[in-house]
Amino acid sequence: MSGAILRLDDIHTDIAQYQVLHGVSFDVPEGGVHVLLGRNGAGKTTTLRTIMGLWRARSGTVVFRSQEITRLHTSDIARLSIAYVPENMGIFGDLTVEENMRLAAARGRFDDSRLQRIFALFPALERFWGKEAFALSGGQKQMLAIARAIVEKRELILIDEPTKGLAPAIIRNMIAAFREIAKETTILLVEQNFHFARALGQGVAVIEDGRIVHRGGMAALAADEALQTRLLSLSLEGHP
């Protein structure tokens, strides 16, 4: 693996009668934030769901550290210290913030120091600890979804579109929170907000029509407007 915590090798994934991923291959180096970019419908969410075993790859391999996880059940993949925050956040609206968090904690118990760290990252969760999740704002729900993923220490977190629909002030807070989380956990991030991706990402892979068309450093992509336009039909510089 030579420094990679996750490797996808020639992944083909079908949904119903449609082939969505056509030989996706890339590595996720250990440590920091690594970004999967692409237009809507390019195959980003399918890639994350295939890693987590929610959709089964028809062929190819997914390797976490030295273990192939391609055919494992989602629950077994999660037990390997991999967390997934889906685009729809996956929280339970009729449960309180505390109850949502307890479902994600080992045996329903919190490590007090870890919980205080989460409150430092997302103060709103402490304020609304006893409030039902459906009553939270969109940004607060996203904070809860991410907090659930880190209530136990994880080696890898997959996060799908965390800034979708959020106000700029919330996004700025998310950047600071992700930087803190990435100090102990590798993050694979799917994102459409290029300011957010550029502010956080070290490595980047670009997917188009179910195929990886570019791999490299985020700094190099952010500095090359012609490459941005060719790969994504827009410029990162055009997104404040």
N, C-alpha and C positions, 0 to 999 in steps of 0.2 A: 504493500500500500504506500510505502515511502512518504509518510507524512500526511496521508489522506485518512480521514475518519470514515468517509463514505465513498463508495465507488459504484457508478452505474456503468454497465458494459453491455452495449447493443440491446437495449431494452425495447421490446415491441409490446404494445398494450392495445387491446381492442375493447371497445365499449359497444355492446350489442353487435351489429354487423359491421361497424365502422372501425377501421384501424386508426388510432389517434397518435400513438408514438411509433416512429419508424427508425428504430436503431439508436435510441438516445444513449450517449456515453459522455460522462464527465466525472471528475473527482471533486470532492469537497475537502480541502485541506483542514487539518485540525486547528481550531482556534479562530476567533473572530467571526465576522459576518460575511457570508458569501451569497451572491444574488443570482437568481434565475429571472432573466428578463425576456419579454416577448410581447407581441401584440395579443389582443383578446382572441381566444380560441386557438392559440399556438400550441397548447399542450402543457402549460405550466402546472395547473392544478392536477391534471392527470399524472404528471410526473411525481408530485408529492404524494398523491393517493396510492400510486404504485409502490413507492418506497415503503409506505405504511401498511401495505397489504390490503388496503381497502378495495383496490382493483388489482386483479392478478395479471402479471406480465405473461404474455403468451410465450415469449422466449427472452433470453438474455439473463443477466445476473445483477443482483444488488448485494453488495458486500459492505457490512458495517464492521469496522476494524478488520479482524481476520475471519469473520463469520458470514457465510452467505445467508441472507435473510429472505431471498426471493419468494420462497414457498411458505414462509412462516405465517401463522395467523397474526392479525393485528395486535391482539392482546400479548402475544409472545414478543413481538417487536417492541411494544411499549415497555415490557419488562427489561429490555436490554438498555434502558436509560435513554430512550428516544421519545420525545413528546411532539405532538402535532396540534397546531392551532389552525383550524380550518377557516375559510373565508367567512362562513356563517357564524363563526365564533364558538358554537357548540356548547353554550351555557344553558342552564335550566332556568327559565324565566320565573317559574312559580316557586323556586327555592331562593332563600336569602343568599347574600354574598358569602356569609360564613358557611352555609350548607353546601354551596357550590365548591368552595375551597376544600371542605372536609372530604368531599367525594374524590378529590384529586390527591389528597394527602394519604400517605401510607397508614393503613389501619385507622384512618380518620383522625389522626393526631398530628398536631402541628409542632414543629421545632420552633421554639419561641424566638430565637435569634434570627432564624430565616424569615419568620413572619414579620418581624420588625423591619427587616431589610426590604421586604415587599411593600410594607406600608411607606417606607421612605421613598421608594420608587413611584408608588401610586397612592398618595395620601387619601384620595377619594374613597378608596376601598375601606379604609379604617373608619371614615366618617359614616359610610353607609353599610357597615358590617352586618347590621340586622335588617337591612332593607331587601325586599324581594327584587331579584335581578331584572325583572321586566320593567321596573320603574327607573332604571338607570338610563343615563344618556348613552348615545352611541359610543362616544369616547370612553365612558366608564365601563360599558360592556366589554369593549376591546381590552381595557386594562384588566378586567376580571379574567378574560380568556387567557391572556398572557400570564397573569399571576397564577392561574391554575397549572400552567405548564411548568412553572418554576417553583411550585410549592415544595417539591422534592428536587434535589440537585439532579440535573440531567446532563448527559454528555453531548446530546444533539437535540436541537429543537427545529422543527419545520414550521414555518409561519407563512400563511397564505394571505396576501393583500391586507396587512394590518392597518393601513391608513385610509382604506376606502371609505369615503363619506365623512372623514373627520376634518374638523376646523384646523387652520394653520397653527394656532396656538397649541392644540393638542398634539399635532404632529411634531412640533418642536420638543415637547415634553417626551414624546415617544423616542425621539432620537437619543436624548440623554439616557432614558431608561435602557434602551437596547445596548448602548455603549457599556453600561454597567453589567448587564446580563452577559454580554459577550466576553467579559473578563474571566468567566468561569465555564462558559458553555459555548460550543460551536453552534452557529445559527445558519440555516439555509433559508433564505428569504425570497419569496415571490412577491413582486411589488410593481405597481404601475406608476407610483409617484417617484419620478427620477431624482428629484432633490433628496428625498429620503434615501433612495438607493445609493446615490453618489456620496451622501454624507456618512454612510455606514459601511458600504461594501469594500472589501479588499479584493476578492475575486469575483468574476462575473462570467456567466454562461448565457448565451442568447439562443432561444429556441424559436424556430419558425416552421409551421406546418409539421410539427412533431419530430423535427430534426434539429440537433444542435448545429448552429451555423457560425458560432464564434465562442471562443474561450480565451480568457486572459485576465489582466488586472483591471480593476475599475478605474484607476487613475489614468491608464492609457486610453480607455474608452471615453472617459469624460473629457480628455484633452483633444480628441479627434472628432470634430464635428462631421466631417465627411463620412466617417465610419458609422457614427450614430445615425445619420440620415439613411445610409444604405441599409443598416440592420433594422432600424426601428421606424423609419420614415419620419423622424423628428429629431430635434436637437436637445440634448440634455440642458444646454444653456438656455433654452426657451422655457424652462420650468423652474420658477422661483422656489 
